[in-house]
């Protein structure tokens, strides 16, 4: 589960940096308000989904499957020419 937190940080830091560098100052409130509204709404979906999945299967199997999934995504990301946000701007 710590990997999920680090993944979130790994996405949000470049996202916020990009938005701060490319958003006019007069729109900061609107842009960041909308961004955090969307993040908050989208956070509910995985919580409900994982709760239902954990009820159907054991928590151990859910953690093992998602750990394998996260590790696979990490390996795939390392093998592709994925350089991050800064290389695409």
Order of alpha helices (4+ residues) and beta strands (2+ residues): alpha-alpha-alpha-alpha
